[in-house]
Amino acid sequence: MAIGNPKLLPLVLVAMALAGLVPAQTSEPGKVSSMNPKVVEEAGFTVIGISARTSNARETTDSAIIPKQWARFMQENLLAQIPNRTDSSIVVVYSNYASDRNGEYSYLIGARSRTTEELPAGMVARRIGSGRYAIFTSDKGPVAKVVPDLWRKIWAVPKSAPGGDRAYQTDYEVYDERAADPQNAEVDVHVGIR
């Protein structure tokens, strides 16, 4: 895949790594570090962005959607087109799960917005409902390494370990100012729990 802007490469690598297209790099293979997520009640919010339906199985094939979504989002500067943003963070939402991490889900990349009245062409609005979330924070490092590593750790913990059973309703990643340097990024993953 050709990327016109070299700054996009780390974000595309994250998407590819999440899809299993880039090998994982861990300091101790097979070991899951202890994870102590912060459990919070979060108010709902709206995200505007581009969305597609996919599955982790599809993301391991040549028809993977996630790397294409990231490339489009960055190349077309879609963040700047989202009206009434509440902050400068990129938010990636996983929702409408068919079952669990093995089933299909909706993947939306965008930003929080105060309103959906001015929805740009080709974009969708998704309301993220209020609820309980376990917030996991990645290690600092290359975004293409730390985000996939964090998801692998989340998937490896027992079902109720994050402070409640995974809801498989809505999960999301926040790429805020701590992720501005893709080689020394820190990202939060909010996992919906019951």
PEWO-V397690 format. One record per residue. N is the residue number from 1. RES is the residue in one small letter. PHI is phi in whole degrees, 0 to 359 (* if undefined). PSI is psi in radians with two decimals (999 if undefined). Layout:
{{N:RES:PHI:PSI} {N:RES:PHI:PSI}}
//
This chain:
{{1:m:*:2.29} {2:a:269:2.29} {3:i:247:2.12} {4:g:290:-0.58} {5:n:248:2.03} {6:p:299:-0.37} {7:k:292:-0.31} {8:l:281:-0.39} {9:l:307:-0.82} {10:p:300:-0.67} {11:l:290:-0.66} {12:v:293:-0.67} {13:l:297:-0.64} {14:v:300:-0.86} {15:a:299:-0.72} {16:m:293:-0.69} {17:a:294:-0.72} {18:l:300:-0.58} {19:a:277:-0.06} {20:g:86:0.23} {21:l:272:-0.21} {22:v:238:2.29} {23:p:298:2.53} {24:a:287:2.56} {25:q:236:2.02} {26:t:232:2.66} {27:s:289:-0.59} {28:e:226:1.66} {29:p:307:2.40} {30:g:82:-0.13} {31:k:258:2.29} {32:v:256:2.15} {33:s:288:2.75} {34:s:293:2.42} {35:m:233:2.23} {36:n:239:1.46} {37:p:290:2.68} {38:k:274:2.20} {39:v:259:2.19} {40:v:224:2.73} {41:e:266:2.11} {42:e:249:2.51} {43:a:285:2.69} {44:g:288:2.85} {45:f:203:2.97} {46:t:246:2.41} {47:v:242:2.33} {48:i:248:2.37} {49:g:178:-2.79} {50:i:256:2.51} {51:s:226:2.65} {52:a:209:2.77} {53:r:261:2.35} {54:t:205:-3.04} {55:s:210:2.80} {56:n:297:-0.59} {57:a:297:-0.79} {58:r:297:-0.61} {59:e:291:-0.14} {60:t:264:0.11} {61:t:247:3.08} {62:d:293:-0.28} {63:s:264:0.40} {64:a:304:2.41} {65:i:266:-0.72} {66:i:302:-0.83} {67:p:300:-0.63} {68:k:292:-0.67} {69:q:296:-0.79} {70:w:298:-0.79} {71:a:299:-0.78} {72:r:296:-0.80} {73:f:303:-0.76} {74:m:281:-0.79} {75:q:296:-0.65} {76:e:269:0.08} {77:n:49:0.86} {78:l:292:-0.47} {79:l:304:-0.75} {80:a:293:-0.34} {81:q:271:-0.16} {82:i:280:2.09} {83:p:282:2.69} {84:n:53:0.74} {85:r:295:2.51} {86:t:276:-0.37} {87:d:199:-3.05} {88:s:264:0.11} {89:s:287:2.58} {90:i:268:2.36} {91:v:238:2.25} {92:v:250:2.15} {93:v:247:2.29} {94:y:251:2.11} {95:s:210:3.12} {96:n:52:0.80} {97:y:298:2.36} {98:a:287:-0.57} {99:s:207:-1.41} {100:d:217:-2.71} {101:r:294:-0.20} {102:n:269:-0.20} {103:g:261:-3.11} {104:e:288:2.74} {105:y:206:2.84} {106:s:268:2.39} {107:y:240:2.06} {108:l:236:2.28} {109:i:243:2.22} {110:g:186:-2.45} {111:a:209:2.74} {112:r:293:2.47} {113:s:224:2.58} {114:r:284:-0.42} {115:t:211:2.77} {116:t:248:0.23} {117:e:293:-0.55} {118:e:247:1.17} {119:l:281:2.03} {120:p:297:2.64} {121:a:303:2.37} {122:g:83:-0.03} {123:m:251:2.80} {124:v:235:2.78} {125:a:247:2.40} {126:r:230:2.22} {127:r:274:2.16} {128:i:264:2.00} {129:g:289:2.77} {130:s:291:2.73} {131:g:165:-3.03} {132:r:271:2.34} {133:y:226:2.45} {134:a:264:2.14} {135:i:258:2.03} {136:f:256:2.40} {137:t:246:2.30} {138:s:289:2.87} {139:d:292:2.88} {140:k:276:2.43} {141:g:160:-2.92} {142:p:300:2.23} {143:v:303:-0.59} {144:a:292:-0.24} {145:k:256:-0.84} {146:v:288:-0.59} {147:v:289:-0.88} {148:p:299:-0.67} {149:d:300:-0.74} {150:l:296:-0.77} {151:w:299:-0.71} {152:r:299:-0.69} {153:k:294:-0.73} {154:i:298:-0.79} {155:w:295:-0.46} {156:a:275:-0.27} {157:v:284:2.63} {158:p:304:2.68} {159:k:310:-0.72} {160:s:262:0.03} {161:a:299:-0.56} {162:p:286:0.25} {163:g:103:0.08} {164:g:166:2.89} {165:d:291:2.47} {166:r:303:2.33} {167:a:275:-0.48} {168:y:51:0.76} {169:q:252:-1.02} {170:t:212:2.28} {171:d:231:2.70} {172:y:205:2.69} {173:e:251:2.54} {174:v:239:2.06} {175:y:256:1.55} {176:d:260:-2.76} {177:e:301:-0.42} {178:r:289:-0.23} {179:a:253:0.20} {180:a:298:-0.61} {181:d:261:1.82} {182:p:296:-0.23} {183:q:269:-0.18} {184:n:217:0.98} {185:a:263:2.70} {186:e:225:2.25} {187:v:231:2.46} {188:d:262:2.38} {189:v:245:2.11} {190:h:261:2.01} {191:v:253:2.10} {192:g:293:2.31} {193:i:230:2.79} {194:r:266:999}}
//
